[in-house]
Amino acid sequence: MTMEEIELVTIANYLRPESLSEAYELNQKKANRVLGGMMWLRLCSPRIQNAIDLSGLDLDYIKETEEAFEIGAMCSLRSLETHPGLETYFRGAIKESVRHIVGVQFRNQATVGGSIYGRFGFSDVLTCLLALDTEVVLVHAGKMTLAEFADRKRDRDILEKIIIKKDGRRVVYLSQRATKTDFPVAACAVSKKEDTWYVSVGARPAKAELAVIHGEPAETLGEKAVADMKFGSNMRGSAEYREAIAKVLVRRAANAVLEES
Ligand SMILES: Cc1cc2nc3c(=O)[nH]c(=O)nc-3n(C[C@H](O)[C@H](O)[C@H](O)COP(=O)(O)OP(=O)(O)OC[C@H]3O[C@@H](n4cnc5c(N)ncnc54)[C@H](O)[C@@H]3O)c2cc1C
C-alpha cells in the first residue's frame, strides 16, 4: 500500500468535555465519536465530525482496594501490563493477555476503554477479563457484568471504568498466533473458583464467549467448554483448526490453574 492509498483520518472539530455527562450528551449525535487511544479508530473511521476526547476526565488510573481493582477507561494497555498489583494478584495472566499486542509504543496508546467498548472478535483483553469477575460501568446504563456488556447491542453509551473483583479465582491466559504480535488465531482464559471453571474462548474469530462449568476434570474441560461454541474461518485459520487449538489451549490452561492452586 502506498502513502497515496492510505486514507488518513480527518477530524472536523475537536471537543474536550469537562464531565462524563457532557461527554455522553455529545456522543448522542451520530456524526460524533469518542476517542480512546485512536489506534483502531484511525484505521476504520476516516471522517469524524466531532471528536470527543475523554483525556481531561481523569480516567487514566488503576485503583487497588481490598475487594477489587478499578480501572479507568483511559488507562493504557501498557499500564495494565506493568501494574504490580495486577501482576501479583492474577499471577501475570493479565500481562500475558496484552504483551503480544503489537508493541510497547502501541500499548502505551491503546486504552482499556477502546479495547472493551470495541468488543473485537480478536480481543485478547476481552477474552482474559471475561474469565474473571469483571464489571463495566457505563455513564448511562450503569453497572453490569462484562458478559452482559459483551452481549449488548452497540449503542452510544460511554464506558467509564471496569471493576475486576478479587474473588480468589486462579486464572491462566493462553493464546496462539501464527507470528509474534499478529492477531490471535485462538485465545483462552481459564479460571477456577472452588469447583467451578470459567472458560473464555476468543478469536473464534467471533468475540469471546464464556462457559461456566462445574466439577469437570481439566483433561476434558476443553471438549466440554467449546461444545456449544461456534467457530468460523478467515485468512488466519479454518473453523476446524481454531476449534482443535482452542480445546488444547483450554486443557493446558486448566492444568496450569490446578498446578498453581
Ligand atoms: C494493528 C492493530 C493490531 C491489533 N492487535 C490486537 C491484538 O492482537 N489483540 C488485541 O486484543 N487487540 C488488538 N488490537 C486492538 C487494540 O488493542 C485496541 O483494543 C484498539 O486499538 C482499541 O483501543 P483504542 O484505545 O485505540 O480505541 P479507539 O481506536 O480510540 O476506539 C475504538 C472504539 O471504541 C470507542 N471508544 C473508545 N473509548 C471509549 C469509551 N471510553 N467509551 C465508549 N466508546 C469508546 C471509539 O469511539 C471507537 O469506536 C489491535 C489494533 C490494531 C490497530
The ligand as a MOL file (V3000), in Angstrom:
LIG
                    3D

  0  0  0     0  0            999 V3000
M  V30 BEGIN CTAB
M  V30 COUNTS 53 58 0 0 0
M  V30 BEGIN ATOM
M  V30 1 C -2.9300 -3.0750 14.0060 0
M  V30 2 C -3.6750 -3.4600 15.2440 0
M  V30 3 C -3.4060 -4.6860 15.8400 0
M  V30 4 C -4.1170 -5.0770 16.9860 0
M  V30 5 N -3.8580 -6.3070 17.5670 0
M  V30 6 C -4.5570 -6.6920 18.6540 0
M  V30 7 C -4.3460 -7.9720 19.2490 0
M  V30 8 O -3.5530 -8.7890 18.8080 0
M  V30 9 N -5.0660 -8.2860 20.3650 0
M  V30 10 C -5.9720 -7.4070 20.9130 0
M  V30 11 O -6.5880 -7.7350 21.9190 0
M  V30 12 N -6.1850 -6.1910 20.3730 0
M  V30 13 C -5.5130 -5.8250 19.2590 0
M  V30 14 N -5.7640 -4.6020 18.7000 0
M  V30 15 C -6.7830 -3.7250 19.3130 0
M  V30 16 C -6.1400 -2.7630 20.3020 0
M  V30 17 O -5.5070 -3.4700 21.3370 0
M  V30 18 C -7.1930 -1.8340 20.9330 0
M  V30 19 O -8.1740 -2.6120 21.5450 0
M  V30 20 C -7.8440 -0.9390 19.9100 0
M  V30 21 O -6.8530 -0.1780 19.2710 0
M  V30 22 C -8.8890 -0.0020 20.5570 0
M  V30 23 O -8.3180 0.7410 21.5670 0
M  V30 24 P -8.0920 2.3240 21.4090 0
M  V30 25 O -7.8040 2.8770 22.7530 0
M  V30 26 O -7.0980 2.5730 20.3370 0
M  V30 27 O -9.5700 2.7890 20.9850 0
M  V30 28 P -10.0460 3.7190 19.7750 0
M  V30 29 O -9.4750 3.2210 18.4910 0
M  V30 30 O -9.8170 5.1460 20.1190 0
M  V30 31 O -11.6220 3.4380 19.8440 0
M  V30 32 C -12.1690 2.1710 19.4740 0
M  V30 33 C -13.7100 2.2850 19.5310 0
M  V30 34 O -14.1540 2.4110 20.8730 0
M  V30 35 C -14.8430 3.6540 21.0700 0
M  V30 36 N -14.4280 4.1020 22.4060 0
M  V30 37 C -13.1710 4.3240 22.8510 0
M  V30 38 N -13.1740 4.6040 24.1710 0
M  V30 39 C -14.4700 4.5580 24.5630 0
M  V30 40 C -15.1370 4.7550 25.8090 0
M  V30 41 N -14.4700 5.0300 26.9420 0
M  V30 42 N -16.4840 4.6360 25.8370 0
M  V30 43 C -17.1850 4.3530 24.6970 0
M  V30 44 N -16.6150 4.1480 23.4960 0
M  V30 45 C -15.2670 4.2440 23.4280 0
M  V30 46 C -14.4080 4.5540 19.9290 0
M  V30 47 O -15.3950 5.5260 19.6240 0
M  V30 48 C -14.2460 3.5330 18.8070 0
M  V30 49 O -15.4990 3.2050 18.2670 0
M  V30 50 C -5.0930 -4.1950 17.5540 0
M  V30 51 C -5.3480 -2.9540 16.9310 0
M  V30 52 C -4.6600 -2.5830 15.8070 0
M  V30 53 C -4.9470 -1.2430 15.1970 0
M  V30 END ATOM
M  V30 BEGIN BOND
M  V30 1 1 1 2
M  V30 2 1 2 3
M  V30 3 2 2 52
M  V30 4 2 3 4
M  V30 5 1 4 5
M  V30 6 1 4 50
M  V30 7 2 5 6
M  V30 8 1 6 7
M  V30 9 1 6 13
M  V30 10 2 7 8
M  V30 11 1 7 9
M  V30 12 1 9 10
M  V30 13 2 10 11
M  V30 14 1 10 12
M  V30 15 2 12 13
M  V30 16 1 13 14
M  V30 17 1 14 15
M  V30 18 1 14 50
M  V30 19 1 15 16
M  V30 20 1 16 17
M  V30 21 1 16 18
M  V30 22 1 18 19
M  V30 23 1 18 20
M  V30 24 1 20 21
M  V30 25 1 20 22
M  V30 26 1 22 23
M  V30 27 1 23 24
M  V30 28 2 24 25
M  V30 29 1 24 26
M  V30 30 1 24 27
M  V30 31 1 27 28
M  V30 32 2 28 29
M  V30 33 1 28 30
M  V30 34 1 28 31
M  V30 35 1 31 32
M  V30 36 1 32 33
M  V30 37 1 33 34
M  V30 38 1 33 48
M  V30 39 1 34 35
M  V30 40 1 35 36
M  V30 41 1 35 46
M  V30 42 1 36 37
M  V30 43 1 36 45
M  V30 44 2 37 38
M  V30 45 1 38 39
M  V30 46 1 39 40
M  V30 47 2 39 45
M  V30 48 1 40 41
M  V30 49 2 40 42
M  V30 50 1 42 43
M  V30 51 2 43 44
M  V30 52 1 44 45
M  V30 53 1 46 47
M  V30 54 1 46 48
M  V30 55 1 48 49
M  V30 56 2 50 51
M  V30 57 1 51 52
M  V30 58 1 52 53
M  V30 END BOND
M  V30 END CTAB
M  END
